[in-house]
């Protein structure tokens, strides 16, 4: 009796493909963008000679702060559901959650005051970081959707169950499904006009179709 709820719970929490790789890539991008903003800010606060650029402080405290930032970034994305297939199956929902996660992550940059000569990032610096990190993350997420595995699906049946199956497959955020059509017994009544429009034959004709 508990098999069905357990299976449903597993489906609800199923991660997107290559979630760990994606989390690592997004974290590296965020740290890179933050480092670039810090360097540009620091250079603007001092004479722009090569010696001064190379003399930017790299201390154990700074490295620890960056490590904390890098560790917290994927945690925030995970809390926003960005690595769960069901949560990000719709592009609009995914983009909205990305904006929220990057906004939360940008607030952590305030803690990195020790990395800049004047003791912190200005509001304009944080805005630059937020814009760049958001654009980079959305770009990676868009490429992920384009690179999804594509499958062609032939559904046996034309009733309400067959319709629900196709609706579930079309919402799958991990795989792109292309409907080949519906096949059912001769004389069966399609569940709706959409099913009737995509009916391509009967079960007697299935062997010749394959």
C-alpha positions as CSV (number, residue, x, y, z in Angstrom):
1,X,0.0,0.0,0.0
2,X,3.0,2.3,0.4
3,X,4.5,1.6,-2.9
4,X,2.5,4.2,-4.9
5,X,3.1,7.1,-2.5
6,X,6.8,6.3,-2.3
7,X,7.0,6.2,-6.1
8,X,5.2,9.4,-6.4
9,X,7.5,11.1,-3.8
10,X,10.5,9.9,-5.8
11,X,9.1,11.4,-9.0
12,X,8.4,14.7,-7.2
13,X,12.0,15.0,-6.0
14,X,13.8,13.6,-9.1
15,X,16.8,15.8,-10.0
16,X,17.4,17.2,-13.4
17,X,20.0,15.4,-15.6
18,X,23.7,16.2,-14.7
19,X,22.5,18.3,-11.7
20,X,25.9,18.2,-10.0
21,X,27.8,19.2,-13.1
22,X,25.3,22.1,-13.6
23,X,25.7,23.2,-9.9
24,X,29.5,23.2,-10.2
25,X,29.4,25.2,-13.5
26,X,27.0,27.8,-12.0
27,X,29.1,28.1,-8.9
28,X,32.3,28.6,-10.9
29,X,30.6,31.3,-13.0
30,X,29.3,33.1,-9.9
31,X,32.8,33.1,-8.3
32,X,34.3,34.2,-11.6
33,X,31.9,37.1,-12.0
34,X,32.3,38.2,-8.4
35,X,36.1,38.1,-8.7
36,X,35.9,40.2,-11.9
37,X,33.8,42.8,-10.1
38,X,36.1,42.9,-7.1
39,X,39.2,43.3,-9.4
40,X,37.6,46.1,-11.4
41,X,36.5,47.8,-8.2
42,X,39.9,47.5,-6.6
43,X,41.7,48.8,-9.7
44,X,39.5,51.9,-9.7
45,X,40.5,52.6,-6.2
46,X,44.2,52.7,-6.9
47,X,46.6,53.7,-9.7
48,X,46.2,51.4,-12.6
49,X,49.7,50.0,-12.8
50,X,50.6,46.4,-13.1
51,X,52.4,46.3,-9.8
52,X,49.3,47.6,-8.0
53,X,47.0,45.2,-9.7
54,X,49.3,42.3,-8.6
55,X,49.4,43.6,-5.1
56,X,45.7,43.0,-4.4
57,X,45.5,41.2,-1.1
58,X,45.2,37.5,-1.1
59,X,44.9,36.4,2.5
60,X,43.6,33.3,4.2
61,X,40.6,35.3,5.4
62,X,39.8,36.3,1.8
63,X,40.1,32.8,0.6
64,X,37.9,31.5,3.3
65,X,35.3,34.2,2.5
66,X,35.3,33.2,-1.2
67,X,35.1,29.5,-0.2
68,X,32.0,30.3,2.0
69,X,30.5,32.1,-0.9
70,X,31.2,29.2,-3.3
71,X,29.7,26.7,-0.9
72,X,26.6,28.7,-0.2
73,X,25.8,29.4,-3.9
74,X,24.6,25.9,-4.9
75,X,22.8,25.5,-1.6
76,X,20.7,28.6,-2.3
77,X,20.0,27.3,-5.8
78,X,19.0,23.9,-4.3
79,X,16.7,25.6,-1.8
80,X,15.0,27.4,-4.7
81,X,14.3,24.0,-6.3
82,X,16.5,24.7,-9.3
83,X,17.9,21.1,-9.5
84,X,14.5,19.4,-9.2
85,X,13.0,18.4,-12.6
86,X,9.4,18.9,-11.6
87,X,10.0,22.4,-10.2
88,X,11.8,23.7,-13.3
89,X,9.8,21.9,-16.0
90,X,8.3,25.2,-17.2
91,X,10.9,27.8,-18.5
92,X,9.0,30.7,-16.9
93,X,9.2,29.0,-13.4
94,X,12.8,28.2,-13.9
95,X,13.7,31.8,-14.9
96,X,11.8,33.2,-11.9
97,X,13.6,30.9,-9.5
98,X,16.9,31.8,-11.0
99,X,16.3,35.5,-10.4
100,X,15.4,34.8,-6.7
101,X,18.4,32.5,-6.2
102,X,20.8,35.0,-7.7
103,X,19.3,37.8,-5.7
104,X,19.8,35.9,-2.5
105,X,23.3,35.0,-3.6
106,X,24.1,38.7,-4.3
107,X,23.2,39.6,-0.8
108,X,26.0,37.3,0.4
109,X,28.5,39.5,-1.5
110,X,28.0,42.1,1.1
111,X,29.9,39.8,3.5
112,X,33.0,40.1,1.3
113,X,33.9,43.6,2.4
114,X,37.5,42.5,3.2
115,X,38.2,41.8,-0.5
116,X,38.1,45.4,-1.6
117,X,40.4,48.3,-0.6
118,X,37.5,50.6,0.5
119,X,35.9,47.9,2.7
120,X,33.0,46.7,0.6
121,X,31.1,46.5,-2.7
122,X,29.0,49.5,-3.6
123,X,25.4,49.2,-4.6
124,X,26.4,49.7,-8.2
125,X,29.0,46.9,-7.9
126,X,26.4,44.6,-6.5
127,X,24.0,45.5,-9.3
128,X,26.7,44.7,-11.9
129,X,27.3,41.3,-10.2
130,X,23.6,40.6,-10.1
131,X,23.1,41.4,-13.8
132,X,26.1,39.4,-14.9
133,X,25.4,36.4,-12.7
134,X,21.7,36.3,-13.7
135,X,22.5,36.6,-17.4
136,X,25.2,33.9,-17.3
137,X,22.9,31.5,-15.3
138,X,19.9,32.0,-17.6
139,X,22.2,31.4,-20.6
140,X,23.4,28.1,-19.2
141,X,19.9,27.1,-18.3
142,X,18.7,27.9,-21.9
143,X,21.5,25.8,-23.4
144,X,20.6,22.9,-21.0
145,X,17.0,22.9,-22.4
146,X,18.2,22.9,-26.0
147,X,20.5,20.0,-25.3
148,X,17.8,17.8,-23.6
149,X,17.5,14.2,-24.9
150,X,14.7,14.0,-27.5
151,X,12.4,10.9,-27.7
152,X,9.7,10.0,-30.2
153,X,6.7,8.5,-28.4
154,X,3.9,6.2,-29.7
155,X,1.1,5.8,-27.2
156,X,-1.1,2.7,-27.2
157,X,-4.6,3.7,-26.4
158,X,-6.8,6.8,-27.1
159,X,-8.8,7.1,-23.9
160,X,-8.4,9.4,-20.9
161,X,-5.4,7.5,-19.5
162,X,-3.5,7.8,-22.8
163,X,-4.3,11.5,-22.8
164,X,-3.0,11.9,-19.2
165,X,0.1,10.0,-20.1
166,X,0.9,12.4,-23.0
167,X,0.2,15.4,-20.9
168,X,2.6,14.1,-18.3
169,X,5.3,13.4,-20.9
170,X,4.9,16.8,-22.5
171,X,5.6,18.5,-19.1
172,X,8.7,16.4,-18.4
173,X,11.6,18.8,-17.7
174,X,14.3,16.3,-18.3
175,X,13.5,14.9,-21.8
176,X,11.9,16.5,-24.9
177,X,9.1,14.2,-26.2
178,X,7.8,14.3,-29.7
179,X,4.4,12.6,-30.2
180,X,4.3,10.1,-33.0
181,X,0.6,9.4,-32.5
182,X,-2.0,7.3,-30.7
183,X,-2.9,3.8,-31.7
184,X,-6.0,1.9,-30.4
185,X,-8.5,-0.8,-31.2
186,X,-10.8,-0.2,-34.2
187,X,-14.0,1.5,-33.2
188,X,-12.5,3.1,-30.0
189,X,-13.6,6.6,-29.1
190,X,-10.8,9.2,-28.7
191,X,-10.8,11.0,-25.4
192,X,-10.8,14.4,-27.0
193,X,-10.2,16.2,-30.3
194,X,-6.5,16.4,-29.8
195,X,-6.2,12.6,-29.5
196,X,-8.4,12.1,-32.5
197,X,-6.2,14.5,-34.5
198,X,-3.1,12.5,-33.6
199,X,-4.6,9.0,-34.1
200,X,-2.5,7.3,-36.7
201,X,-4.1,3.8,-36.9
202,X,-5.3,0.7,-35.1
203,X,-3.6,-2.0,-33.2
204,X,-4.0,-4.3,-36.2
205,X,-1.8,-1.9,-38.1
206,X,0.8,-1.5,-35.4
207,X,3.2,-4.1,-36.7
208,X,3.4,-2.4,-40.1
209,X,4.0,1.0,-38.5
210,X,7.0,-0.3,-36.5
